[in-house]
């Protein structure tokens, strides 16, 4: 069922985004962990810390789209051919 949904359309996930940051390498769980630490640190040390934003992550065979969960406004589009690596944080299970 999952494979058919992915090929025929898209799969949507409700997510919360802390922010985004550039990384220096294209693979490795340490890169993911370092990026999460950097995002947490920048938010904690901000004069105005922000709550994570509720978004919808849509994945199909050609791209990943990120939309606002309430307004459905498209915020980001990333072609799959430009995504080289993704992983979850083994220390904190709620980060991907």
Secondary structure, DSSP 8 states (H G I E B T S, - for coil): -HHHHHHHS-EEEEEEE------S-SS-HHHHHHHHHHHHHHHHTSTT----EEEEEEE-SSEEEEEETTT--EEEEEEGGG-------SSSTT--
